[in-house]
Amino acid sequence: MALNKKKQLLQTKRKLVTQISPKSPISEQYKTIRTNIQFSSIDEEMQTILVTSPGPGEGKSTTVSNLAVVFAQAGKKVLLVDSDLRKPTAHYTFSFTNTFGLTNVLTKQMSFEKAVKGSDVENLDILTSGPIPPNPAELLGSKSMVELTKKLKELYDIILYDTPPVLAVTDAQVLSNMCDGVILVVSSGRTEKETAIKAKELLLGVQAKIAGVVLNNKDIKESSYYYYYGKK
């Protein structure tokens, strides 16, 4: 039992490389992504950012968690919202329970102030998903979500949303048009070109503003860059 807990802790630490090894090459690439996001919109600052992927297992949750950390390290007041109401992971990554969270706030069972959790990263708060609901897409597209997003923009400099994969369910599409920008995470050697194109088309179909793409799991031996962020 103790061995399993130690293994889980090590896996979590590897996911949050920006926290445990902020000067590592991979952490530097997350900082590069942060910089590109900050400069991607000249006329209007990107405050609400949705992070998704075409399919499962491509690294979207790891990416959004590390981005949250580097934004907080830059002095921004940051909130990470686990809006993957089907397979949430933020509570594992940041070592929280998930007995309450976003779903409780959206259904008016709890105030945001009571549901939000402060992390051990300065300037970074986490809103875990809360109990998994029977109607995730409806909750994310509700008037309550619109109202919550407006409120969060008054409280935080940066709000990052982790959502389910685009091709699996409609959740990311529903939430994307409430956000200033969308980042699509694809996995090197795993994500097929046609799949990435289809995900992009689905997002553009709901007028989502795709800010860029993160190429994840690129072999560092093949390239000096572990992550690539490109304006679309």
C-alpha positions as CSV (number, residue, x, y, z in Angstrom):
1,M,0.0,0.0,0.0
2,A,2.8,2.4,0.9
3,L,4.7,1.5,-2.2
4,N,1.6,2.3,-4.4
5,K,1.3,5.7,-2.7
6,K,5.0,6.4,-3.3
7,K,4.6,5.5,-6.9
8,Q,1.6,7.8,-7.3
9,L,3.5,10.6,-5.7
10,L,6.5,10.1,-8.0
11,Q,4.1,10.1,-11.0
12,T,2.5,13.4,-9.8
13,K,5.9,15.0,-9.4
14,R,6.9,14.0,-12.9
15,K,3.7,15.6,-14.2
16,L,4.5,18.9,-12.3
17,V,8.1,19.2,-13.6
18,T,7.7,23.0,-13.6
19,Q,7.2,22.9,-9.8
20,I,10.0,20.5,-8.9
21,S,12.5,21.4,-11.5
22,P,11.7,25.0,-12.7
23,K,15.0,25.4,-14.5
24,S,14.9,22.2,-16.5
25,P,14.8,22.2,-20.3
26,I,11.1,21.0,-20.2
27,S,10.1,23.7,-17.8
28,E,11.8,26.3,-20.1
29,Q,9.6,25.0,-22.9
30,Y,6.4,25.6,-20.8
31,K,7.7,29.1,-20.1
32,T,8.1,29.6,-23.9
33,I,4.5,28.5,-24.4
34,R,3.5,31.0,-21.6
35,T,5.3,33.8,-23.4
36,N,3.7,32.9,-26.8
37,I,0.3,32.9,-25.2
38,Q,0.9,36.4,-23.6
39,F,2.0,37.8,-27.0
40,S,-0.5,35.9,-29.2
41,S,-3.2,38.5,-28.9
42,I,-2.0,42.1,-29.3
43,D,-5.3,43.9,-29.0
44,E,-6.9,41.9,-26.2
45,E,-5.2,40.0,-23.4
46,M,-6.0,36.2,-23.3
47,Q,-7.4,35.7,-19.8
48,T,-9.5,32.5,-20.2
49,I,-7.8,29.6,-21.9
50,L,-9.2,26.2,-22.7
51,V,-6.8,23.3,-23.1
52,T,-7.9,20.2,-24.9
53,S,-6.7,17.4,-27.3
54,P,-8.2,15.5,-30.2
55,G,-8.2,12.2,-28.2
56,P,-7.3,10.7,-24.8
57,G,-3.8,10.2,-23.5
58,E,-2.2,13.0,-25.5
59,G,-1.1,15.0,-22.5
60,K,-3.6,17.8,-22.2
61,S,-4.0,17.6,-18.4
62,T,-0.2,17.5,-17.8
63,T,0.1,20.4,-20.1
64,V,-2.6,22.6,-18.5
65,S,-1.3,21.8,-15.0
66,N,2.3,22.9,-15.9
67,L,1.1,26.0,-17.7
68,A,-0.9,26.9,-14.6
69,V,2.3,26.6,-12.5
70,V,4.5,28.7,-14.9
71,F,1.8,31.5,-15.1
72,A,1.7,31.5,-11.3
73,Q,5.5,31.6,-11.1
74,A,5.4,34.7,-13.3
75,G,3.3,36.5,-10.6
76,K,-0.1,36.0,-12.2
77,K,-3.0,35.1,-10.0
78,V,-4.1,31.8,-11.6
79,L,-7.0,29.4,-11.4
80,L,-7.0,26.0,-12.9
81,V,-10.5,24.6,-13.4
82,D,-10.9,20.9,-13.9
83,S,-13.8,21.0,-16.3
84,D,-13.2,17.4,-17.5
85,L,-16.3,16.2,-15.8
86,R,-15.9,12.7,-17.2
87,K,-12.3,11.7,-16.2
88,P,-11.0,14.5,-13.9
89,T,-7.3,14.4,-12.9
90,A,-6.5,17.8,-11.2
91,H,-7.2,16.4,-7.7
92,Y,-4.7,13.7,-8.3
93,T,-2.1,16.0,-9.7
94,F,-2.3,18.5,-6.9
95,S,-3.1,16.0,-4.1
96,F,-6.6,17.0,-3.3
97,T,-9.8,15.1,-2.5
98,N,-12.6,15.5,-5.1
99,T,-15.7,15.3,-2.8
100,F,-16.7,18.8,-4.0
101,G,-15.8,21.2,-6.8
102,L,-17.0,22.7,-10.0
103,T,-20.2,20.6,-10.3
104,N,-21.3,21.7,-6.8
105,V,-20.8,25.3,-7.7
106,L,-22.7,25.0,-11.0
107,T,-25.7,23.3,-9.3
108,K,-25.8,25.9,-6.6
109,Q,-24.9,23.4,-3.8
110,M,-21.8,25.4,-2.8
111,S,-20.3,28.8,-3.4
112,F,-17.2,29.1,-5.4
113,E,-15.4,30.6,-2.4
114,K,-16.0,27.4,-0.4
115,A,-15.2,25.0,-3.3
116,V,-11.9,26.5,-4.5
117,K,-8.7,25.2,-3.1
118,G,-5.3,26.9,-2.6
119,S,-2.4,24.9,-3.9
120,D,1.2,24.7,-2.6
121,V,2.2,26.8,-5.6
122,E,2.1,30.5,-4.7
123,N,-0.6,32.4,-6.7
124,L,-2.3,29.2,-8.0
125,D,-5.7,28.0,-6.9
126,I,-7.5,24.8,-8.1
127,L,-11.2,24.2,-8.7
128,T,-11.5,20.4,-8.9
129,S,-14.3,18.8,-10.9
130,G,-16.4,17.7,-7.9
131,P,-18.7,14.7,-8.3
132,I,-19.1,13.4,-11.8
133,P,-22.6,14.4,-13.1
134,P,-24.9,12.6,-15.5
135,N,-25.0,15.6,-17.8
136,P,-21.5,17.1,-18.2
137,A,-22.1,19.0,-21.5
138,E,-25.3,20.5,-20.3
139,L,-23.6,21.8,-17.1
140,L,-20.7,23.3,-19.0
141,G,-23.1,25.1,-21.4
142,S,-25.4,26.3,-18.6
143,K,-26.2,29.8,-17.6
144,S,-24.4,29.0,-14.3
145,M,-21.2,28.4,-16.2
146,V,-21.5,31.7,-18.0
147,E,-22.1,33.5,-14.7
148,L,-19.2,31.7,-13.0
149,T,-16.8,32.5,-15.9
150,K,-17.7,36.2,-15.6
151,K,-17.0,36.1,-11.9
152,L,-13.7,34.3,-12.2
153,K,-12.5,37.0,-14.7
154,E,-12.9,39.5,-11.9
155,L,-10.9,37.4,-9.4
156,Y,-8.0,36.0,-11.5
157,D,-5.5,37.2,-14.1
158,I,-5.5,33.8,-15.8
159,I,-8.1,31.0,-15.8
160,L,-7.2,27.7,-17.4
161,Y,-9.8,25.1,-18.2
162,D,-9.0,21.4,-18.7
163,T,-11.6,19.7,-20.8
164,P,-12.3,16.3,-22.3
165,P,-10.9,15.4,-25.8
166,V,-12.7,17.1,-28.7
167,L,-13.5,14.0,-30.7
168,A,-14.8,12.0,-27.7
169,V,-17.6,14.3,-26.5
170,T,-18.9,17.8,-27.1
171,D,-17.8,19.4,-23.8
172,A,-14.8,21.2,-25.2
173,Q,-16.8,22.7,-28.0
174,V,-19.5,23.8,-25.6
175,L,-17.1,25.6,-23.3
176,S,-14.7,26.9,-26.0
177,N,-16.8,29.9,-27.2
178,M,-16.8,31.2,-23.6
179,C,-13.0,31.4,-23.6
180,D,-10.6,33.9,-25.1
181,G,-8.5,31.1,-26.7
182,V,-8.1,27.4,-27.1
183,I,-4.8,25.4,-27.0
184,L,-4.9,22.0,-28.7
185,V,-2.4,19.4,-27.4
186,V,-1.3,16.7,-29.8
187,S,1.1,13.8,-29.2
188,S,4.1,13.1,-31.4
189,G,3.9,9.7,-33.0
190,R,0.4,9.1,-31.6
191,T,-2.0,11.8,-32.9
192,E,-2.9,11.1,-36.5
193,K,-2.9,14.1,-38.8
194,E,-6.5,13.5,-39.9
195,T,-7.5,13.4,-36.2
196,A,-5.9,16.7,-35.4
197,I,-7.5,18.3,-38.5
198,K,-10.9,17.0,-37.5
199,A,-10.5,18.4,-33.9
200,K,-9.5,21.8,-35.3
201,E,-12.6,21.8,-37.7
202,L,-14.9,20.9,-34.8
203,L,-13.6,23.8,-32.7
204,L,-13.7,26.3,-35.6
205,G,-17.2,25.1,-36.3
206,V,-18.3,26.6,-33.0
207,Q,-16.3,29.8,-33.5
208,A,-13.6,28.8,-31.0
209,K,-10.4,30.9,-31.2
210,I,-7.6,28.5,-31.6
211,A,-4.5,30.2,-30.2
212,G,-2.1,27.4,-31.0
213,V,-1.0,23.8,-30.8
214,V,1.3,22.1,-28.4
215,L,3.3,19.1,-29.7
216,N,3.8,16.8,-26.8
217,N,6.1,13.8,-26.3
218,K,8.5,14.8,-29.0
219,D,11.8,12.8,-28.7
220,I,14.3,15.2,-27.3
221,K,17.0,13.4,-29.3
222,E,15.3,14.3,-32.5
223,S,14.8,17.9,-31.7
224,S,16.2,20.6,-29.4
225,Y,12.6,21.5,-28.5
226,Y,10.5,19.3,-26.3
227,Y,7.3,21.3,-26.9
228,Y,6.4,23.4,-29.9
229,Y,3.8,26.1,-29.8
230,G,2.6,27.6,-33.1
231,K,0.1,30.2,-34.0
232,K,-2.7,28.9,-36.1
